[in-house]
Each structure stands twice: as C-alpha cells, then as structure tokens.
Amino acid sequence: MTRFLKGTDRPLAEAYQLALLDLDGVVYRGKNPVEYAADSIRAAEAAGMTIEYTTNNSSRFQHVVADQLKGFGLDVEPWQVITSSVVAARMVAKALPAGARVQVLGAEHLRDEVTRNGRQCAVLRFYKQHQVHRHRHHLLGGHDLSGGISAERQRPARTQISIRRRSAH
C-alpha cells in the first residue's frame, strides 16, 4: 500500500521528526551540490528535524560522504550516512551469530562494516570488481552465486541462506 504525503499547514520539518534524503539528485548531482538543498537542510535541522542521508553506493565510507557534505556547508556526522554496505552488514548481523565467517566480495567498505558488526570476513585478499567477475568460480569454491543466492525466512528466529552449486556442463 502506497502512502502519500498528507497536506499540512505546518512546515514539514515541524510535522515530521526525521528526513531520509537520497544523496544523488536530492543533495548533490555528481560532485556538485543541488541548488538550495544545503540551505533547506540547515533550516529543517534548526526546526528540530533529524536528517539522515542514504545512498546505494557501497564503495564509499560514511566519513568520506560526510566530509563531502560538510564541504557543502552541512553539519554531518558519519553515523548520519546510511550506505548499502551499512544496511547489508546489519542484515548479516541479524541473520548470522556473532563471530560467523562471511565471504565478502566487493568494496573494502563492505568488509569493514561486516567486521564492525562482529562477523569475520573470510576473504583475505581484496579484489577489484573486474577481478571478482573473472575469478568468482575459484573464489566461491565452485559455487555460482549468479542468481543462486536466496535468503528464506523459515521461522521468525532463523534465516537460511542457500547457495546453488554450478552445474557441471
């Protein structure tokens, strides 16, 4: 069910406690700030609204993004930046017990987030994207993850992650 923003006579910063702002296209375009975005964000914060920033870019650390936003005149702490790596690591932390070994293929930021959430990364060497694609069969011990990962909720307290083995032909 889709919910639409209800009309209000009050400023949105007073009507809502939190704004989740997508970065690219809302706060900046490439390396350039969106006109008036920083002024509007500062006004919302002054009115008491909490601002958090979201991005699907998994390769940038939260502090790097926060520093970029500070360059636009915003007062941003790294915890206010929610990247796809942060979300993925939180999901892994909910699905697997502390200390579980996790094979991470991707950005250094993803590895750091998984480790920060109390899980062990099983990948010893960092691979760039093109290297992962070329060596994925070896890295995954003969397993093919292309279209073969699924997380199925079996019971409320347990998530099972299954990997499909690549066929021999």
Contacts in CASP RR format, 6 or more apart in sequence:
PFRMAT RR
TARGET T0000
AUTHOR 0000-0000-0000
METHOD contacts of the structure
MODEL  1
MTRFLKGTDRPLAEAYQLALLDLDGVVYRGKNPVEYAADSIRAAEAAGMT
IEYTTNNSSRFQHVVADQLKGFGLDVEPWQVITSSVVAARMVAKALPAGA
RVQVLGAEHLRDEVTRNGRQCAVLRFYKQHQVHRHRHHLLGGHDLSGGIS
AERQRPARTQISIRRRSAH
8 15 0 8 1.000
11 47 0 8 1.000
12 19 0 8 1.000
12 44 0 8 1.000
12 49 0 8 1.000
13 19 0 8 1.000
13 43 0 8 1.000
13 44 0 8 1.000
13 45 0 8 1.000
13 47 0 8 1.000
13 48 0 8 1.000
13 49 0 8 1.000
14 47 0 8 1.000
14 48 0 8 1.000
14 49 0 8 1.000
16 49 0 8 1.000
17 49 0 8 1.000
17 50 0 8 1.000
18 49 0 8 1.000
18 50 0 8 1.000
18 51 0 8 1.000
18 52 0 8 1.000
19 44 0 8 1.000
19 49 0 8 1.000
19 50 0 8 1.000
19 51 0 8 1.000
19 52 0 8 1.000
20 52 0 8 1.000
20 53 0 8 1.000
20 54 0 8 1.000
20 82 0 8 1.000
21 27 0 8 1.000
21 41 0 8 1.000
21 51 0 8 1.000
21 52 0 8 1.000
21 53 0 8 1.000
21 54 0 8 1.000
22 53 0 8 1.000
22 54 0 8 1.000
22 55 0 8 1.000
23 53 0 8 1.000
23 54 0 8 1.000
23 55 0 8 1.000
23 57 0 8 1.000
23 65 0 8 1.000
24 30 0 8 1.000
24 55 0 8 1.000
24 57 0 8 1.000
25 34 0 8 1.000
26 34 0 8 1.000
26 37 0 8 1.000
27 33 0 8 1.000
27 34 0 8 1.000
27 37 0 8 1.000
27 38 0 8 1.000
27 41 0 8 1.000
27 53 0 8 1.000
27 69 0 8 1.000
27 72 0 8 1.000
28 34 0 8 1.000
28 37 0 8 1.000
28 68 0 8 1.000
28 72 0 8 1.000
31 68 0 8 1.000
33 72 0 8 1.000
37 72 0 8 1.000
38 72 0 8 1.000
38 73 0 8 1.000
38 74 0 8 1.000
41 51 0 8 1.000
41 74 0 8 1.000
42 73 0 8 1.000
42 74 0 8 1.000
42 75 0 8 1.000
44 51 0 8 1.000
45 51 0 8 1.000
45 75 0 8 1.000
51 76 0 8 1.000
51 80 0 8 1.000
52 80 0 8 1.000
52 81 0 8 1.000
52 82 0 8 1.000
53 65 0 8 1.000
53 69 0 8 1.000
53 76 0 8 1.000
53 80 0 8 1.000
53 81 0 8 1.000
53 82 0 8 1.000
54 82 0 8 1.000
54 83 0 8 1.000
55 65 0 8 1.000
55 81 0 8 1.000
55 82 0 8 1.000
55 83 0 8 1.000
55 84 0 8 1.000
56 83 0 8 1.000
56 84 0 8 1.000
57 83 0 8 1.000
57 84 0 8 1.000
58 83 0 8 1.000
58 84 0 8 1.000
58 85 0 8 1.000
58 88 0 8 1.000
58 106 0 8 1.000
58 107 0 8 1.000
58 109 0 8 1.000
58 110 0 8 1.000
59 107 0 8 1.000
59 108 0 8 1.000
59 109 0 8 1.000
60 83 0 8 1.000
60 109 0 8 1.000
61 78 0 8 1.000
61 109 0 8 1.000
61 112 0 8 1.000
62 78 0 8 1.000
62 79 0 8 1.000
62 81 0 8 1.000
62 83 0 8 1.000
62 86 0 8 1.000
63 78 0 8 1.000
65 76 0 8 1.000
65 78 0 8 1.000
65 81 0 8 1.000
65 83 0 8 1.000
66 76 0 8 1.000
66 77 0 8 1.000
66 78 0 8 1.000
66 80 0 8 1.000
66 81 0 8 1.000
69 76 0 8 1.000
69 81 0 8 1.000
70 76 0 8 1.000
83 109 0 8 1.000
83 113 0 8 1.000
85 107 0 8 1.000
85 109 0 8 1.000
85 110 0 8 1.000
85 112 0 8 1.000
85 113 0 8 1.000
86 113 0 8 1.000
88 110 0 8 1.000
88 113 0 8 1.000
88 114 0 8 1.000
89 110 0 8 1.000
89 113 0 8 1.000
89 114 0 8 1.000
89 116 0 8 1.000
89 117 0 8 1.000
89 119 0 8 1.000
90 117 0 8 1.000
92 102 0 8 1.000
92 114 0 8 1.000
92 117 0 8 1.000
92 119 0 8 1.000
93 117 0 8 1.000
93 118 0 8 1.000
93 119 0 8 1.000
94 159 0 8 1.000
95 151 0 8 1.000
95 159 0 8 1.000
95 161 0 8 1.000
96 102 0 8 1.000
96 119 0 8 1.000
98 118 0 8 1.000
98 119 0 8 1.000
99 118 0 8 1.000
99 119 0 8 1.000
99 120 0 8 1.000
100 119 0 8 1.000
100 120 0 8 1.000
101 119 0 8 1.000
101 120 0 8 1.000
101 121 0 8 1.000
101 122 0 8 1.000
102 114 0 8 1.000
102 119 0 8 1.000
102 120 0 8 1.000
102 121 0 8 1.000
102 122 0 8 1.000
103 121 0 8 1.000
103 122 0 8 1.000
103 123 0 8 1.000
103 139 0 8 1.000
103 140 0 8 1.000
104 110 0 8 1.000
104 111 0 8 1.000
104 114 0 8 1.000
104 121 0 8 1.000
104 122 0 8 1.000
104 123 0 8 1.000
105 123 0 8 1.000
105 127 0 8 1.000
105 132 0 8 1.000
105 136 0 8 1.000
105 139 0 8 1.000
106 127 0 8 1.000
106 129 0 8 1.000
106 132 0 8 1.000
108 126 0 8 1.000
111 121 0 8 1.000
111 123 0 8 1.000
111 126 0 8 1.000
114 121 0 8 1.000
115 121 0 8 1.000
123 139 0 8 1.000
127 135 0 8 1.000
127 139 0 8 1.000
132 139 0 8 1.000
136 144 0 8 1.000
136 145 0 8 1.000
137 144 0 8 1.000
137 166 0 8 1.000
140 163 0 8 1.000
142 165 0 8 1.000
142 166 0 8 1.000
143 163 0 8 1.000
143 164 0 8 1.000
143 165 0 8 1.000
143 166 0 8 1.000
144 164 0 8 1.000
144 165 0 8 1.000
144 166 0 8 1.000
145 163 0 8 1.000
147 164 0 8 1.000
148 162 0 8 1.000
148 163 0 8 1.000
148 164 0 8 1.000
149 161 0 8 1.000
149 162 0 8 1.000
149 163 0 8 1.000
150 161 0 8 1.000
150 162 0 8 1.000
151 159 0 8 1.000
151 160 0 8 1.000
151 161 0 8 1.000
152 159 0 8 1.000
152 160 0 8 1.000
152 162 0 8 1.000
153 159 0 8 1.000
154 160 0 8 1.000
END
